[in-house]
Amino acid sequence: MEFVASLPQDEKVVLVGHSYGGLAISLAMESFPEKILVGVFVSAYMPNYISPPVTLAQEVSTINL
């Protein structure tokens, strides 16, 4: 997230996620839509509009392991 936030305004990136990396790239795409050219989900978890990535991240953070 820090890397994407640090990009210049005119620069875009391609994000690739595998497995639960799909959650990470979904969060970045949701947070920085103007800096993401495309997101590639390779056998990755792809959240939907009913369970957006921010909601899932909050749920995971409340689980006591």
CHARMM-style PDB file with segment names, atoms N, HN, CA, C and O in Angstrom:
ATOM      1  N   MET     1       0.821  -1.176   0.000  1.00  0.00      PROA
ATOM      2  CA  MET     1       0.000   0.000   0.000  1.00  0.00      PROA
ATOM      3  C   MET     1       0.877   1.254   0.000  1.00  0.00      PROA
ATOM      4  O   MET     1       0.562   2.239  -0.669  1.00  0.00      PROA
ATOM      5  N   GLU     2       1.978   1.211   0.755  1.00  0.00      PROA
ATOM      6  HN  GLU     2       2.233   0.412   1.299  1.00  0.00      PROA
ATOM      7  CA  GLU     2       2.870   2.369   0.800  1.00  0.00      PROA
ATOM      8  C   GLU     2       3.479   2.638  -0.576  1.00  0.00      PROA
ATOM      9  O   GLU     2       3.614   3.791  -0.986  1.00  0.00      PROA
ATOM     10  N   PHE     3       3.842   1.573  -1.280  1.00  0.00      PROA
ATOM     11  HN  PHE     3       3.732   0.636  -0.946  1.00  0.00      PROA
ATOM     12  CA  PHE     3       4.434   1.737  -2.599  1.00  0.00      PROA
ATOM     13  C   PHE     3       3.447   2.397  -3.559  1.00  0.00      PROA
ATOM     14  O   PHE     3       3.794   3.357  -4.247  1.00  0.00      PROA
ATOM     15  N   VAL     4       2.226   1.887  -3.606  1.00  0.00      PROA
ATOM     16  HN  VAL     4       1.943   1.107  -3.047  1.00  0.00      PROA
ATOM     17  CA  VAL     4       1.224   2.440  -4.517  1.00  0.00      PROA
ATOM     18  C   VAL     4       0.922   3.888  -4.141  1.00  0.00      PROA
ATOM     19  O   VAL     4       0.767   4.731  -5.025  1.00  0.00      PROA
ATOM     20  N   ALA     5       0.836   4.186  -2.864  1.00  0.00      PROA
ATOM     21  HN  ALA     5       0.962   3.501  -2.146  1.00  0.00      PROA
ATOM     22  CA  ALA     5       0.580   5.554  -2.419  1.00  0.00      PROA
ATOM     23  C   ALA     5       1.699   6.500  -2.848  1.00  0.00      PROA
ATOM     24  O   ALA     5       1.451   7.680  -3.094  1.00  0.00      PROA
ATOM     25  N   SER     6       2.926   5.991  -2.941  1.00  0.00      PROA
ATOM     26  HN  SER     6       3.127   5.032  -2.741  1.00  0.00      PROA
ATOM     27  CA  SER     6       4.067   6.843  -3.262  1.00  0.00      PROA
ATOM     28  C   SER     6       4.239   7.096  -4.768  1.00  0.00      PROA
ATOM     29  O   SER     6       5.080   7.903  -5.163  1.00  0.00      PROA
ATOM     30  N   LEU     7       3.462   6.424  -5.596  1.00  0.00      PROA
ATOM     31  HN  LEU     7       2.779   5.768  -5.274  1.00  0.00      PROA
ATOM     32  CA  LEU     7       3.589   6.620  -7.042  1.00  0.00      PROA
ATOM     33  C   LEU     7       3.188   8.032  -7.453  1.00  0.00      PROA
ATOM     34  O   LEU     7       2.264   8.610  -6.881  1.00  0.00      PROA
ATOM     35  N   PRO     8       3.885   8.589  -8.451  1.00  0.00      PROA
ATOM     36  CA  PRO     8       3.468   9.891  -8.988  1.00  0.00      PROA
ATOM     37  C   PRO     8       2.061   9.791  -9.590  1.00  0.00      PROA
ATOM     38  O   PRO     8       1.630   8.705  -9.977  1.00  0.00      PROA
ATOM     39  N   GLN     9       1.359  10.898  -9.668  1.00  0.00      PROA
ATOM     40  HN  GLN     9       1.709  11.780  -9.353  1.00  0.00      PROA
ATOM     41  CA  GLN     9      -0.030  10.914 -10.155  1.00  0.00      PROA
ATOM     42  C   GLN     9      -0.178  10.353 -11.569  1.00  0.00      PROA
ATOM     43  O   GLN     9      -1.208   9.755 -11.881  1.00  0.00      PROA
ATOM     44  N   ASP    10       0.824  10.532 -12.426  1.00  0.00      PROA
ATOM     45  HN  ASP    10       1.660  11.018 -12.172  1.00  0.00      PROA
ATOM     46  CA  ASP    10       0.718  10.097 -13.814  1.00  0.00      PROA
ATOM     47  C   ASP    10       1.215   8.669 -14.053  1.00  0.00      PROA
ATOM     48  O   ASP    10       1.294   8.234 -15.202  1.00  0.00      PROA
ATOM     49  N   GLU    11       1.547   7.945 -13.004  1.00  0.00      PROA
ATOM     50  HN  GLU    11       1.483   8.299 -12.071  1.00  0.00      PROA
ATOM     51  CA  GLU    11       2.076   6.586 -13.135  1.00  0.00      PROA
ATOM     52  C   GLU    11       1.048   5.566 -12.656  1.00  0.00      PROA
ATOM     53  O   GLU    11       0.392   5.765 -11.634  1.00  0.00      PROA
ATOM     54  N   LYS    12       0.914   4.464 -13.411  1.00  0.00      PROA
ATOM     55  HN  LYS    12       1.447   4.303 -14.242  1.00  0.00      PROA
ATOM     56  CA  LYS    12      -0.011   3.389 -13.053  1.00  0.00      PROA
ATOM     57  C   LYS    12       0.741   2.066 -12.995  1.00  0.00      PROA
ATOM     58  O   LYS    12       1.781   1.903 -13.634  1.00  0.00      PROA
ATOM     59  N   VAL    13       0.207   1.123 -12.223  1.00  0.00      PROA
ATOM     60  HN  VAL    13      -0.638   1.256 -11.704  1.00  0.00      PROA
ATOM     61  CA  VAL    13       0.841  -0.180 -12.074  1.00  0.00      PROA
ATOM     62  C   VAL    13      -0.131  -1.293 -12.435  1.00  0.00      PROA
ATOM     63  O   VAL    13      -1.347  -1.102 -12.452  1.00  0.00      PROA
ATOM     64  N   VAL    14       0.438  -2.461 -12.722  1.00  0.00      PROA
ATOM     65  HN  VAL    14       1.426  -2.616 -12.708  1.00  0.00      PROA
ATOM     66  CA  VAL    14      -0.327  -3.696 -12.916  1.00  0.00      PROA
ATOM     67  C   VAL    14      -0.108  -4.520 -11.653  1.00  0.00      PROA
ATOM     68  O   VAL    14       1.030  -4.814 -11.288  1.00  0.00      PROA
ATOM     69  N   LEU    15      -1.190  -4.888 -10.993  1.00  0.00      PROA
ATOM     70  HN  LEU    15      -2.115  -4.649 -11.290  1.00  0.00      PROA
ATOM     71  CA  LEU    15      -1.087  -5.697  -9.779  1.00  0.00      PROA
ATOM     72  C   LEU    15      -1.450  -7.142 -10.103  1.00  0.00      PROA
ATOM     73  O   LEU    15      -2.425  -7.400 -10.809  1.00  0.00      PROA
ATOM     74  N   VAL    16      -0.664  -8.082  -9.584  1.00  0.00      PROA
ATOM     75  HN  VAL    16       0.128  -7.872  -9.010  1.00  0.00      PROA
ATOM     76  CA  VAL    16      -0.908  -9.510  -9.784  1.00  0.00      PROA
ATOM     77  C   VAL    16      -0.983 -10.164  -8.420  1.00  0.00      PROA
ATOM     78  O   VAL    16      -0.088  -9.995  -7.592  1.00  0.00      PROA
ATOM     79  N   GLY    17      -2.057 -10.915  -8.186  1.00  0.00      PROA
ATOM     80  HN  GLY    17      -2.784 -11.052  -8.858  1.00  0.00      PROA
ATOM     81  CA  GLY    17      -2.216 -11.605  -6.912  1.00  0.00      PROA
ATOM     82  C   GLY    17      -2.535 -13.071  -7.116  1.00  0.00      PROA
ATOM     83  O   GLY    17      -3.239 -13.440  -8.056  1.00  0.00      PROA
ATOM     84  N   HSD    18      -2.009 -13.906  -6.226  1.00  0.00      PROA
ATOM     85  HN  HSD    18      -1.437 -13.606  -5.463  1.00  0.00      PROA
ATOM     86  CA  HSD    18      -2.256 -15.340  -6.255  1.00  0.00      PROA
ATOM     87  C   HSD    18      -2.803 -15.751  -4.896  1.00  0.00      PROA
ATOM     88  O   HSD    18      -2.341 -15.260  -3.866  1.00  0.00      PROA
ATOM     89  N   SER    19      -3.772 -16.638  -4.885  1.00  0.00      PROA
ATOM     90  HN  SER    19      -4.148 -17.037  -5.722  1.00  0.00      PROA
ATOM     91  CA  SER    19      -4.370 -17.143  -3.664  1.00  0.00      PROA
ATOM     92  C   SER    19      -4.977 -15.982  -2.872  1.00  0.00      PROA
ATOM     93  O   SER    19      -5.761 -15.210  -3.425  1.00  0.00      PROA
ATOM     94  N   TYR    20      -4.629 -15.845  -1.589  1.00  0.00      PROA
ATOM     95  HN  TYR    20      -3.993 -16.472  -1.141  1.00  0.00      PROA
ATOM     96  CA  TYR    20      -5.190 -14.744  -0.807  1.00  0.00      PROA
ATOM     97  C   TYR    20      -4.541 -13.405  -1.137  1.00  0.00      PROA
ATOM     98  O   TYR    20      -4.924 -12.383  -0.568  1.00  0.00      PROA
ATOM     99  N   GLY    21      -3.560 -13.390  -2.052  1.00  0.00      PROA
ATOM    100  HN  GLY    21      -3.249 -14.220  -2.514  1.00  0.00      PROA
ATOM    101  CA  GLY    21      -3.030 -12.136  -2.561  1.00  0.00      PROA
ATOM    102  C   GLY    21      -4.093 -11.352  -3.311  1.00  0.00      PROA
ATOM    103  O   GLY    21      -3.960 -10.144  -3.508  1.00  0.00      PROA
ATOM    104  N   GLY    22      -5.143 -12.038  -3.727  1.00  0.00      PROA
ATOM    105  HN  GLY    22      -5.251 -13.019  -3.567  1.00  0.00      PROA
ATOM    106  CA  GLY    22      -6.268 -11.360  -4.367  1.00  0.00      PROA
ATOM    107  C   GLY    22      -6.916 -10.346  -3.442  1.00  0.00      PROA
ATOM    108  O   GLY    22      -7.401  -9.306  -3.887  1.00  0.00      PROA
ATOM    109  N   LEU    23      -6.922 -10.652  -2.161  1.00  0.00      PROA
ATOM    110  HN  LEU    23      -6.528 -11.497  -1.799  1.00  0.00      PROA
ATOM    111  CA  LEU    23      -7.477  -9.716  -1.181  1.00  0.00      PROA
ATOM    112  C   LEU    23      -6.607  -8.463  -1.110  1.00  0.00      PROA
ATOM    113  O   LEU    23      -7.125  -7.348  -1.044  1.00  0.00      PROA
ATOM    114  N   ALA    24      -5.296  -8.644  -1.122  1.00  0.00      PROA
ATOM    115  HN  ALA    24      -4.876  -9.550  -1.175  1.00  0.00      PROA
ATOM    116  CA  ALA    24      -4.378  -7.499  -1.040  1.00  0.00      PROA
ATOM    117  C   ALA    24      -4.504  -6.595  -2.264  1.00  0.00      PROA
ATOM    118  O   ALA    24      -4.561  -5.373  -2.127  1.00  0.00      PROA
ATOM    119  N   ILE    25      -4.547  -7.186  -3.460  1.00  0.00      PROA
ATOM    120  HN  ILE    25      -4.500  -8.179  -3.571  1.00  0.00      PROA
ATOM    121  CA  ILE    25      -4.646  -6.321  -4.632  1.00  0.00      PROA
ATOM    122  C   ILE    25      -6.027  -5.685  -4.725  1.00  0.00      PROA
ATOM    123  O   ILE    25      -6.161  -4.581  -5.252  1.00  0.00      PROA
ATOM    124  N   SER    26      -7.054  -6.362  -4.223  1.00  0.00      PROA
ATOM    125  HN  SER    26      -6.945  -7.259  -3.794  1.00  0.00      PROA
ATOM    126  CA  SER    26      -8.389  -5.759  -4.190  1.00  0.00      PROA
ATOM    127  C   SER    26      -8.414  -4.534  -3.281  1.00  0.00      PROA
ATOM    128  O   SER    26      -9.021  -3.517  -3.616  1.00  0.00      PROA
ATOM    129  N   LEU    27      -7.755  -4.640  -2.136  1.00  0.00      PROA
ATOM    130  HN  LEU    27      -7.263  -5.466  -1.865  1.00  0.00      PROA
ATOM    131  CA  LEU    27      -7.673  -3.489  -1.226  1.00  0.00      PROA
ATOM    132  C   LEU    27      -6.956  -2.322  -1.898  1.00  0.00      PROA
ATOM    133  O   LEU    27      -7.392  -1.177  -1.788  1.00  0.00      PROA
ATOM    134  N   ALA    28      -5.861  -2.610  -2.591  1.00  0.00      PROA
ATOM    135  HN  ALA    28      -5.506  -3.541  -2.681  1.00  0.00      PROA
ATOM    136  CA  ALA    28      -5.118  -1.550  -3.282  1.00  0.00      PROA
ATOM    137  C   ALA    28      -5.952  -0.941  -4.401  1.00  0.00      PROA
ATOM    138  O   ALA    28      -5.939   0.275  -4.591  1.00  0.00      PROA
ATOM    139  N   MET    29      -6.672  -1.768  -5.138  1.00  0.00      PROA
ATOM    140  HN  MET    29      -6.682  -2.756  -4.983  1.00  0.00      PROA
ATOM    141  CA  MET    29      -7.508  -1.269  -6.225  1.00  0.00      PROA
ATOM    142  C   MET    29      -8.640  -0.399  -5.694  1.00  0.00      PROA
ATOM    143  O   MET    29      -9.015   0.592  -6.321  1.00  0.00      PROA
ATOM    144  N   GLU    30      -9.177  -0.765  -4.552  1.00  0.00      PROA
ATOM    145  HN  GLU    30      -8.873  -1.570  -4.042  1.00  0.00      PROA
ATOM    146  CA  GLU    30     -10.251   0.009  -3.945  1.00  0.00      PROA
ATOM    147  C   GLU    30      -9.725   1.335  -3.377  1.00  0.00      PROA
ATOM    148  O   GLU    30     -10.410   2.355  -3.447  1.00  0.00      PROA
ATOM    149  N   SER    31      -8.523   1.317  -2.822  1.00  0.00      PROA
ATOM    150  HN  SER    31      -7.967   0.488  -2.765  1.00  0.00      PROA
ATOM    151  CA  SER    31      -7.949   2.503  -2.191  1.00  0.00      PROA
ATOM    152  C   SER    31      -7.337   3.478  -3.195  1.00  0.00      PROA
ATOM    153  O   SER    31      -7.364   4.688  -2.970  1.00  0.00      PROA
ATOM    154  N   PHE    32      -6.788   2.971  -4.299  1.00  0.00      PROA
ATOM    155  HN  PHE    32      -6.767   1.988  -4.482  1.00  0.00      PROA
ATOM    156  CA  PHE    32      -6.071   3.803  -5.274  1.00  0.00      PROA
ATOM    157  C   PHE    32      -6.533   3.503  -6.706  1.00  0.00      PROA
ATOM    158  O   PHE    32      -5.706   3.115  -7.532  1.00  0.00      PROA
ATOM    159  N   PRO    33      -7.793   3.666  -7.024  1.00  0.00      PROA
ATOM    160  CA  PRO    33      -8.263   3.290  -8.364  1.00  0.00      PROA
ATOM    161  C   PRO    33      -7.578   4.065  -9.491  1.00  0.00      PROA
ATOM    162  O   PRO    33      -7.450   3.556 -10.605  1.00  0.00      PROA
ATOM    163  N   GLU    34      -7.143   5.280  -9.208  1.00  0.00      PROA
ATOM    164  HN  GLU    34      -7.246   5.693  -8.303  1.00  0.00      PROA
ATOM    165  CA  GLU    34      -6.507   6.101 -10.245  1.00  0.00      PROA
ATOM    166  C   GLU    34      -5.067   5.681 -10.538  1.00  0.00      PROA
ATOM    167  O   GLU    34      -4.483   6.131 -11.524  1.00  0.00      PROA
ATOM    168  N   LYS    35      -4.490   4.826  -9.692  1.00  0.00      PROA
ATOM    169  HN  LYS    35      -4.964   4.461  -8.891  1.00  0.00      PROA
ATOM    170  CA  LYS    35      -3.094   4.411  -9.866  1.00  0.00      PROA
ATOM    171  C   LYS    35      -2.942   2.976 -10.353  1.00  0.00      PROA
ATOM    172  O   LYS    35      -1.824   2.502 -10.555  1.00  0.00      PROA
ATOM    173  N   ILE    36      -4.065   2.279 -10.542  1.00  0.00      PROA
ATOM    174  HN  ILE    36      -4.974   2.663 -10.378  1.00  0.00      PROA
ATOM    175  CA  ILE    36      -4.026   0.877 -10.952  1.00  0.00      PROA
ATOM    176  C   ILE    36      -4.500   0.764 -12.397  1.00  0.00      PROA
ATOM    177  O   ILE    36      -5.628   1.139 -12.716  1.00  0.00      PROA
ATOM    178  N   LEU    37      -3.638   0.247 -13.270  1.00  0.00      PROA
ATOM    179  HN  LEU    37      -2.722  -0.058 -13.011  1.00  0.00      PROA
ATOM    180  CA  LEU    37      -4.019   0.033 -14.661  1.00  0.00      PROA
ATOM    181  C   LEU    37      -4.927  -1.188 -14.771  1.00  0.00      PROA
ATOM    182  O   LEU    37      -5.980  -1.146 -15.407  1.00  0.00      PROA
ATOM    183  N   VAL    38      -4.487  -2.295 -14.126  1.00  0.00      PROA
ATOM    184  HN  VAL    38      -3.631  -2.329 -13.609  1.00  0.00      PROA
ATOM    185  CA  VAL    38      -5.257  -3.538 -14.166  1.00  0.00      PROA
ATOM    186  C   VAL    38      -4.847  -4.417 -12.989  1.00  0.00      PROA
ATOM    187  O   VAL    38      -3.716  -4.343 -12.509  1.00  0.00      PROA
ATOM    188  N   GLY    39      -5.775  -5.246 -12.534  1.00  0.00      PROA
ATOM    189  HN  GLY    39      -6.694  -5.306 -12.924  1.00  0.00      PROA
ATOM    190  CA  GLY    39      -5.482  -6.238 -11.507  1.00  0.00      PROA
ATOM    191  C   GLY    39      -5.643  -7.625 -12.109  1.00  0.00      PROA
ATOM    192  O   GLY    39      -6.654  -7.914 -12.750  1.00  0.00      PROA
ATOM    193  N   VAL    40      -4.653  -8.480 -11.907  1.00  0.00      PROA
ATOM    194  HN  VAL    40      -3.832  -8.246 -11.387  1.00  0.00      PROA
ATOM    195  CA  VAL    40      -4.681  -9.836 -12.450  1.00  0.00      PROA
ATOM    196  C   VAL    40      -4.813 -10.807 -11.275  1.00  0.00      PROA
ATOM    197  O   VAL    40      -3.975 -10.828 -10.373  1.00  0.00      PROA
ATOM    198  N   PHE    41      -5.873 -11.604 -11.302  1.00  0.00      PROA
ATOM    199  HN  PHE    41      -6.553 -11.587 -12.035  1.00  0.00      PROA
ATOM    200  CA  PHE    41      -6.145 -12.580 -10.241  1.00  0.00      PROA
ATOM    201  C   PHE    41      -5.790 -13.966 -10.773  1.00  0.00      PROA
ATOM    202  O   PHE    41      -6.515 -14.520 -11.599  1.00  0.00      PROA
ATOM    203  N   VAL    42      -4.668 -14.531 -10.299  1.00  0.00      PROA
ATOM    204  HN  VAL    42      -4.079 -14.081  -9.628  1.00  0.00      PROA
ATOM    205  CA  VAL    42      -4.187 -15.835 -10.756  1.00  0.00      PROA
ATOM    206  C   VAL    42      -4.564 -16.863  -9.696  1.00  0.00      PROA
ATOM    207  O   VAL    42      -3.907 -16.969  -8.660  1.00  0.00      PROA
ATOM    208  N   SER    43      -5.620 -17.613  -9.962  1.00  0.00      PROA
ATOM    209  HN  SER    43      -6.154 -17.527 -10.803  1.00  0.00      PROA
ATOM    210  CA  SER    43      -6.147 -18.558  -8.968  1.00  0.00      PROA
ATOM    211  C   SER    43      -6.252 -17.871  -7.616  1.00  0.00      PROA
ATOM    212  O   SER    43      -5.872 -18.428  -6.586  1.00  0.00      PROA
ATOM    213  N   ALA    44      -6.770 -16.659  -7.638  1.00  0.00      PROA
ATOM    214  HN  ALA    44      -7.079 -16.206  -8.474  1.00  0.00      PROA
ATOM    215  CA  ALA    44      -6.788 -15.824  -6.438  1.00  0.00      PROA
ATOM    216  C   ALA    44      -8.207 -15.576  -5.963  1.00  0.00      PROA
ATOM    217  O   ALA    44      -9.165 -15.646  -6.734  1.00  0.00      PROA
ATOM    218  N   TYR    45      -8.317 -15.286  -4.691  1.00  0.00      PROA
ATOM    219  HN  TYR    45      -7.540 -15.229  -4.065  1.00  0.00      PROA
ATOM    220  CA  TYR    45      -9.585 -14.892  -4.102  1.00  0.00      PROA
ATOM    221  C   TYR    45     -10.007 -13.551  -4.691  1.00  0.00      PROA
ATOM    222  O   TYR    45      -9.225 -12.601  -4.705  1.00  0.00      PROA
ATOM    223  N   MET    46     -11.238 -13.475  -5.174  1.00  0.00      PROA
ATOM    224  HN  MET    46     -11.874 -14.247  -5.162  1.00  0.00      PROA
ATOM    225  CA  MET    46     -11.743 -12.244  -5.756  1.00  0.00      PROA
ATOM    226  C   MET    46     -13.005 -11.831  -4.998  1.00  0.00      PROA
ATOM    227  O   MET    46     -14.066 -12.426  -5.183  1.00  0.00      PROA
ATOM    228  N   PRO    47     -12.884 -10.808  -4.143  1.00  0.00      PROA
ATOM    229  CA  PRO    47     -14.065 -10.348  -3.403  1.00  0.00      PROA
ATOM    230  C   PRO    47     -15.127  -9.805  -4.357  1.00  0.00      PROA
ATOM    231  O   PRO    47     -14.833  -9.458  -5.501  1.00  0.00      PROA
ATOM    232  N   ASN    48     -16.352  -9.739  -3.874  1.00  0.00      PROA
ATOM    233  HN  ASN    48     -16.591 -10.020  -2.945  1.00  0.00      PROA
ATOM    234  CA  ASN    48     -17.425  -9.191  -4.695  1.00  0.00      PROA
ATOM    235  C   ASN    48     -18.042  -7.974  -4.005  1.00  0.00      PROA
ATOM    236  O   ASN    48     -17.611  -7.593  -2.917  1.00  0.00      PROA
ATOM    237  N   TYR    49     -19.035  -7.374  -4.624  1.00  0.00      PROA
ATOM    238  HN  TYR    49     -19.385  -7.683  -5.508  1.00  0.00      PROA
ATOM    239  CA  TYR    49     -19.628  -6.158  -4.068  1.00  0.00      PROA
ATOM    240  C   TYR    49     -20.376  -6.405  -2.760  1.00  0.00      PROA
ATOM    241  O   TYR    49     -20.568  -5.471  -1.982  1.00  0.00      PROA
ATOM    242  N   ILE    50     -20.800  -7.630  -2.503  1.00  0.00      PROA
ATOM    243  HN  ILE    50     -20.644  -8.389  -3.135  1.00  0.00      PROA
ATOM    244  CA  ILE    50     -21.491  -7.947  -1.247  1.00  0.00      PROA
ATOM    245  C   ILE    50     -20.489  -8.020  -0.096  1.00  0.00      PROA
ATOM    246  O   ILE    50     -20.793  -7.612   1.025  1.00  0.00      PROA
ATOM    247  N   SER    51     -19.301  -8.537  -0.377  1.00  0.00      PROA
ATOM    248  HN  SER    51     -19.054  -8.869  -1.288  1.00  0.00      PROA
ATOM    249  CA  SER    51     -18.229  -8.638   0.622  1.00  0.00      PROA
ATOM    250  C   SER    51     -16.999  -7.887   0.117  1.00  0.00      PROA
ATOM    251  O   SER    51     -16.027  -8.516  -0.301  1.00  0.00      PROA
ATOM    252  N   PRO    52     -17.024  -6.545   0.147  1.00  0.00      PROA
ATOM    253  CA  PRO    52     -15.868  -5.797  -0.361  1.00  0.00      PROA
ATOM    254  C   PRO    52     -14.621  -6.067   0.473  1.00  0.00      PROA
ATOM    255  O   PRO    52     -14.730  -6.485   1.625  1.00  0.00      PROA
ATOM    256  N   PRO    53     -13.431  -5.834  -0.094  1.00  0.00      PROA
ATOM    257  CA  PRO    53     -12.181  -6.165   0.585  1.00  0.00      PROA
ATOM    258  C   PRO    53     -12.022  -5.512   1.952  1.00  0.00      PROA
ATOM    259  O   PRO    53     -11.488  -6.136   2.869  1.00  0.00      PROA
ATOM    260  N   VAL    54     -12.464  -4.294   2.105  1.00  0.00      PROA
ATOM    261  HN  VAL    54     -12.898  -3.787   1.360  1.00  0.00      PROA
ATOM    262  CA  VAL    54     -12.310  -3.615   3.400  1.00  0.00      PROA
ATOM    263  C   VAL    54     -13.113  -4.336   4.475  1.00  0.00      PROA
ATOM    264  O   VAL    54     -12.644  -4.487   5.603  1.00  0.00      PROA
ATOM    265  N   THR    55     -14.318  -4.781   4.136  1.00  0.00      PROA
ATOM    266  HN  THR    55     -14.699  -4.658   3.220  1.00  0.00      PROA
ATOM    267  CA  THR    55     -15.155  -5.517   5.088  1.00  0.00      PROA
ATOM    268  C   THR    55     -14.485  -6.820   5.492  1.00  0.00      PROA
ATOM    269  O   THR    55     -14.467  -7.173   6.671  1.00  0.00      PROA
ATOM    270  N   LEU    56     -13.930  -7.541   4.509  1.00  0.00      PROA
ATOM    271  HN  LEU    56     -13.945  -7.253   3.551  1.00  0.00      PROA
ATOM    272  CA  LEU    56     -13.267  -8.809   4.808  1.00  0.00      PROA
ATOM    273  C   LEU    56     -12.020  -8.599   5.664  1.00  0.00      PROA
ATOM    274  O   LEU    56     -11.759  -9.387   6.573  1.00  0.00      PROA
ATOM    275  N   ALA    57     -11.253  -7.556   5.390  1.00  0.00      PROA
ATOM    276  HN  ALA    57     -11.465  -6.916   4.652  1.00  0.00      PROA
ATOM    277  CA  ALA    57     -10.055  -7.275   6.179  1.00  0.00      PROA
ATOM    278  C   ALA    57     -10.423  -6.970   7.620  1.00  0.00      PROA
ATOM    279  O   ALA    57      -9.721  -7.385   8.542  1.00  0.00      PROA
ATOM    280  N   GLN    58     -11.514  -6.252   7.821  1.00  0.00      PROA
ATOM    281  HN  GLN    58     -12.084  -5.915   7.072  1.00  0.00      PROA
ATOM    282  CA  GLN    58     -11.964  -5.937   9.181  1.00  0.00      PROA
ATOM    283  C   GLN    58     -12.402  -7.208   9.902  1.00  0.00      PROA
ATOM    284  O   GLN    58     -12.115  -7.379  11.087  1.00  0.00      PROA
ATOM    285  N   GLU    59     -13.094  -8.101   9.196  1.00  0.00      PROA
ATOM    286  HN  GLU    59     -13.327  -7.963   8.233  1.00  0.00      PROA
ATOM    287  CA  GLU    59     -13.511  -9.358   9.808  1.00  0.00      PROA
ATOM    288  C   GLU    59     -12.322 -10.205  10.221  1.00  0.00      PROA
ATOM    289  O   GLU    59     -12.313 -10.768  11.316  1.00  0.00      PROA
ATOM    290  N   VAL    60     -11.317 -10.301   9.358  1.00  0.00      PROA
ATOM    291  HN  VAL    60     -11.325  -9.843   8.469  1.00  0.00      PROA
ATOM    292  CA  VAL    60     -10.127 -11.090   9.642  1.00  0.00      PROA
ATOM    293  C   VAL    60      -9.381 -10.524  10.836  1.00  0.00      PROA
ATOM    294  O   VAL    60      -8.870 -11.281  11.662  1.00  0.00      PROA
ATOM    295  N   SER    61      -9.312  -9.203  10.940  1.00  0.00      PROA
ATOM    296  HN  SER    61      -9.727  -8.588  10.269  1.00  0.00      PROA
ATOM    297  CA  SER    61      -8.563  -8.580  12.033  1.00  0.00      PROA
ATOM    298  C   SER    61      -9.225  -8.784  13.393  1.00  0.00      PROA
ATOM    299  O   SER    61      -8.570  -8.623  14.423  1.00  0.00      PROA
ATOM    300  N   THR    62     -10.508  -9.134  13.417  1.00  0.00      PROA
ATOM    301  HN  THR    62     -11.041  -9.264  12.580  1.00  0.00      PROA
ATOM    302  CA  THR    62     -11.191  -9.346  14.697  1.00  0.00      PROA
ATOM    303  C   THR    62     -11.124 -10.800  15.174  1.00  0.00      PROA
ATOM    304  O   THR    62     -11.549 -11.107  16.287  1.00  0.00      PROA
ATOM    305  N   ILE    63     -10.594 -11.687  14.339  1.00  0.00      PROA
ATOM    306  HN  ILE    63     -10.249 -11.436  13.435  1.00  0.00      PROA
ATOM    307  CA  ILE    63     -10.497 -13.102  14.715  1.00  0.00      PROA
ATOM    308  C   ILE    63      -9.296 -13.273  15.671  1.00  0.00      PROA
ATOM    309  O   ILE    63      -8.184 -12.837  15.372  1.00  0.00      PROA
ATOM    310  N   ASN    64      -9.538 -13.894  16.785  1.00  0.00      PROA
ATOM    311  HN  ASN    64     -10.441 -14.248  17.028  1.00  0.00      PROA
ATOM    312  CA  ASN    64      -8.468 -14.182  17.754  1.00  0.00      PROA
ATOM    313  C   ASN    64      -7.870 -15.532  17.440  1.00  0.00      PROA
ATOM    314  O   ASN    64      -8.544 -16.557  17.535  1.00  0.00      PROA
ATOM    315  N   LEU    65      -6.610 -15.531  17.067  1.00  0.00      PROA
ATOM    316  HN  LEU    65      -6.063 -14.698  16.990  1.00  0.00      PROA
ATOM    317  CA  LEU    65      -5.936 -16.798  16.750  1.00  0.00      PROA
ATOM    318  C   LEU    65      -5.192 -17.325  17.939  1.00  0.00      PROA
ATOM    319  OT1 LEU    65      -4.565 -18.382  17.856  1.00  0.00      PROA
TER     320      LEU     65
END
